[in-house]
Amino acid sequence: MTIYHSCLQKAKIIFERTGVLIGHDEISLLCELWGTMNPGEFMDKLDKMSDEELKSWLEKTKLEEARRRKKRESLNAYLSQEHRVYA
């Protein structure tokens, strides 16, 4: 089983439990936030949670992704400015 296939299975399970559709990036972020190193650890963590706890984590994931996107946009703007100044 490939990592990508494993993430699709995780997303399917999460959708069945919560009705929230997520993608590979959100799965990766959940892995990072939960400190899981492999699909088995991820599934163990997932199985121990109630559906409401899982929904709460999904909200945290959305907030974290928005924070990272804003930071990345800010860095890109800075690098673009530096490029114009020193070009």
Sequence and secondary structure as in RCSB ss.txt:
>XXXX:A:sequence
MTIYHSCLQKAKIIFERTGVLIGHDEISLLCELWGTMNPGEFMDKLDKMSDEELKSWLEKTKLEEARRRKKRESL
NAYLSQEHRVYA
>XXXX:A:secstr
  HHHHHHHHHHHHHHHHS    HHHHHHHHHHHT  SHHHHHHHHHTS HHHHHHHHHHHHHHHHHHHHHHHHH
HHHHHHHHHHH 
